[in-house]
Amino acid sequence: MTNPIIYGPHLFPYGPEPYIKADGLGISTEKAHENIIQTLVAAFSNKNPGTIQSQLSKRLGFDSNKPVILSFMNWGDMQLVYLTVLSEKLRVATLINQPHMPLGRVKEEFDNLEQLVKIDPRFVVKPLAYFALKEKGHELYASEYVDNARCVAVHNGHGVYDPLPYYHFDKFSPEVSSAVNSSMIALLVNYYDSEKRRGLAKTQISGNDFILTRNFKKDNPNIVQPNMKIIAARGFVEASMDEYVNMIEQEFLLGTNRNGRDVVSGKIKVNHSSKHRMTPLEIERGIEMGLRLRKQHNRQ
């Protein structure tokens, strides 16, 4: 029995087509969207053992014959994000590559996130299953879904995109903004891999890398860090811990853009898109917080 797959209605305004990046591929946005839909349908079919649906059914123990509902909920330069309802009580986030993004990048991020979970499962969204349909030019993975999470971003100020009660941007107060900056630095330090001697790189903290859970209260800077999670891991930079901390101290004093000369040339390795500068105090406070998190998790 093949499970039905329902595409839409979508959570994000106007659906996915305005956000699909297919320039230079010689296909229309409509055709690119069709390829995305066909890949998602194949991924959540229960017909074959390698599908996302089959992998998750074995791992999470739900009825794989039930309908699957796919609702577009966010986007970035690398991926489109869908809320995927597998059962009444089970939801996952599904991330599929933008058409202009070459195959392999999504698998690399999936593997990187798995490595972060091994280092410390507390503050990272857990990847669950991977699937590719190469003839359509797409790959995707399913990850833990954080219910109605707020995405940390820079948009005419520093704040969060909040899906409730409708999708909108909420600006941080100066105190909360400072706490968020330090918390992001803390998690970068926390996830330094001492065994492989490498730290997270290619970060885009201006909108693609960090979320805050619903437990975060926007008027309370003291509860930012416990409610923050990393949702992206594009790559690593090989360095000792001291070298990595020094990169953080220098690079986050700058406001950066992923298309900027120093980013494209490789001069800047960690801070690929922040759009605004952090203060030395925010960075140092974040480093201290990160070192404490490592000690809490019995890592030096």
ZIZI-V874668 format. One record per backbone hydrogen bond with DSSP energy under -0.5 kcal/mol. CO is the residue of the C=O (numbers start at 1). NH is the residue of the N-H. E is the energy in kcal/mol with one decimal. If there is no record, write none. Layout:
co->{CO & CO}
nh->{NH & NH}
e->{E & E}
This chain:
co->{4 & 5 & 6 & 6 & 12 & 16 & 16 & 17 & 20 & 21 & 22 & 22 & 28 & 29 & 30 & 31 & 32 & 33 & 34 & 35 & 36 & 37 & 38 & 39 & 40 & 42 & 43 & 43 & 45 & 48 & 51 & 52 & 53 & 54 & 55 & 56 & 56 & 57 & 62 & 63 & 68 & 68 & 69 & 69 & 70 & 71 & 72 & 72 & 74 & 78 & 79 & 80 & 81 & 81 & 82 & 82 & 83 & 83 & 84 & 84 & 85 & 87 & 89 & 90 & 90 & 91 & 92 & 93 & 94 & 94 & 95 & 96 & 98 & 100 & 102 & 104 & 105 & 106 & 107 & 108 & 109 & 110 & 111 & 112 & 113 & 114 & 115 & 116 & 120 & 121 & 123 & 126 & 129 & 131 & 133 & 133 & 133 & 134 & 138 & 139 & 140 & 141 & 142 & 142 & 143 & 144 & 145 & 146 & 150 & 150 & 151 & 153 & 153 & 157 & 158 & 159 & 160 & 160 & 161 & 162 & 168 & 170 & 173 & 174 & 175 & 176 & 177 & 178 & 179 & 180 & 181 & 182 & 183 & 184 & 185 & 186 & 187 & 189 & 192 & 193 & 193 & 197 & 198 & 199 & 201 & 203 & 203 & 204 & 204 & 204 & 206 & 209 & 209 & 210 & 211 & 212 & 213 & 216 & 217 & 220 & 221 & 224 & 225 & 227 & 229 & 230 & 235 & 237 & 240 & 241 & 242 & 243 & 244 & 245 & 246 & 247 & 248 & 250 & 251 & 252 & 254 & 256 & 256 & 257 & 260 & 261 & 262 & 262 & 263 & 267 & 269 & 270 & 270 & 273 & 279 & 280 & 281 & 282 & 283 & 284 & 285 & 286 & 287 & 288 & 289 & 290 & 291 & 292 & 293 & 294 & 295}
nh->{68 & 7 & 8 & 70 & 15 & 19 & 20 & 20 & 22 & 100 & 25 & 27 & 32 & 33 & 34 & 35 & 36 & 37 & 38 & 39 & 40 & 41 & 42 & 43 & 44 & 45 & 52 & 53 & 54 & 51 & 55 & 56 & 57 & 58 & 59 & 60 & 61 & 61 & 64 & 66 & 6 & 70 & 71 & 85 & 8 & 83 & 11 & 12 & 81 & 98 & 76 & 96 & 73 & 74 & 84 & 94 & 71 & 85 & 86 & 92 & 69 & 90 & 91 & 86 & 87 & 145 & 84 & 143 & 82 & 96 & 141 & 80 & 101 & 102 & 105 & 108 & 109 & 110 & 111 & 112 & 113 & 114 & 115 & 116 & 117 & 118 & 119 & 120 & 123 & 124 & 230 & 144 & 142 & 140 & 136 & 137 & 138 & 137 & 133 & 97 & 131 & 95 & 128 & 129 & 93 & 146 & 147 & 149 & 152 & 212 & 161 & 155 & 159 & 155 & 172 & 153 & 162 & 170 & 151 & 168 & 162 & 160 & 177 & 178 & 179 & 180 & 181 & 182 & 183 & 184 & 185 & 186 & 187 & 188 & 189 & 190 & 191 & 192 & 194 & 197 & 198 & 239 & 193 & 237 & 235 & 272 & 273 & 207 & 208 & 209 & 154 & 231 & 232 & 152 & 229 & 150 & 216 & 218 & 220 & 223 & 224 & 227 & 228 & 213 & 211 & 125 & 201 & 199 & 244 & 245 & 246 & 247 & 248 & 249 & 250 & 251 & 252 & 253 & 254 & 278 & 256 & 274 & 275 & 260 & 264 & 265 & 267 & 268 & 266 & 269 & 202 & 203 & 272 & 206 & 283 & 284 & 285 & 286 & 287 & 288 & 289 & 290 & 291 & 292 & 293 & 294 & 295 & 296 & 297 & 299 & 298}
e->{-2.2 & -0.5 & -0.7 & -3.0 & -1.8 & -2.2 & -0.5 & -1.1 & -0.8 & -1.4 & -1.7 & -0.5 & -2.4 & -2.6 & -2.1 & -2.2 & -1.9 & -2.6 & -2.5 & -2.0 & -2.5 & -2.7 & -2.1 & -2.4 & -1.9 & -0.8 & -1.1 & -2.0 & -0.5 & -1.3 & -2.5 & -3.0 & -2.1 & -1.8 & -2.0 & -3.6 & -0.5 & -1.6 & -0.8 & -1.4 & -3.5 & -0.5 & -0.5 & -2.5 & -3.2 & -3.1 & -1.7 & -2.0 & -2.8 & -2.7 & -2.3 & -2.3 & -3.0 & -1.6 & -0.5 & -2.9 & -2.5 & -0.5 & -0.7 & -2.3 & -1.8 & -0.6 & -0.5 & -2.4 & -1.5 & -0.6 & -2.9 & -2.8 & -2.8 & -0.5 & -1.7 & -2.8 & -2.1 & -0.5 & -1.3 & -2.1 & -2.1 & -2.6 & -2.6 & -2.4 & -2.7 & -2.0 & -1.8 & -1.9 & -2.3 & -1.7 & -1.7 & -2.6 & -0.6 & -0.6 & -2.3 & -3.1 & -2.6 & -2.9 & -1.9 & -0.5 & -1.5 & -1.0 & -2.9 & -2.0 & -2.4 & -2.6 & -3.5 & -1.4 & -2.4 & -0.5 & -0.7 & -1.5 & -0.5 & -2.8 & -2.3 & -0.5 & -2.7 & -2.9 & -3.2 & -2.7 & -0.7 & -3.2 & -1.8 & -2.2 & -3.1 & -2.5 & -2.8 & -2.0 & -1.8 & -2.7 & -2.4 & -2.2 & -2.2 & -2.3 & -2.0 & -2.4 & -1.9 & -1.8 & -2.3 & -2.6 & -2.0 & -1.6 & -1.0 & -1.2 & -1.5 & -1.6 & -3.1 & -2.6 & -0.6 & -1.4 & -1.2 & -1.3 & -2.2 & -0.8 & -2.3 & -2.8 & -0.7 & -2.1 & -2.1 & -2.9 & -1.6 & -0.5 & -2.5 & -1.3 & -1.0 & -1.4 & -1.8 & -2.4 & -2.2 & -2.5 & -2.6 & -2.3 & -2.6 & -2.6 & -2.0 & -2.0 & -2.2 & -2.6 & -1.9 & -3.3 & -1.8 & -0.9 & -1.5 & -2.4 & -0.6 & -1.0 & -2.1 & -2.4 & -2.8 & -2.4 & -1.0 & -2.2 & -0.9 & -0.5 & -2.5 & -2.7 & -1.4 & -1.9 & -2.1 & -2.7 & -2.6 & -2.0 & -2.4 & -2.2 & -2.2 & -2.7 & -2.3 & -1.9 & -2.3 & -2.0 & -1.8 & -2.4 & -1.4 & -3.4 & -1.7}
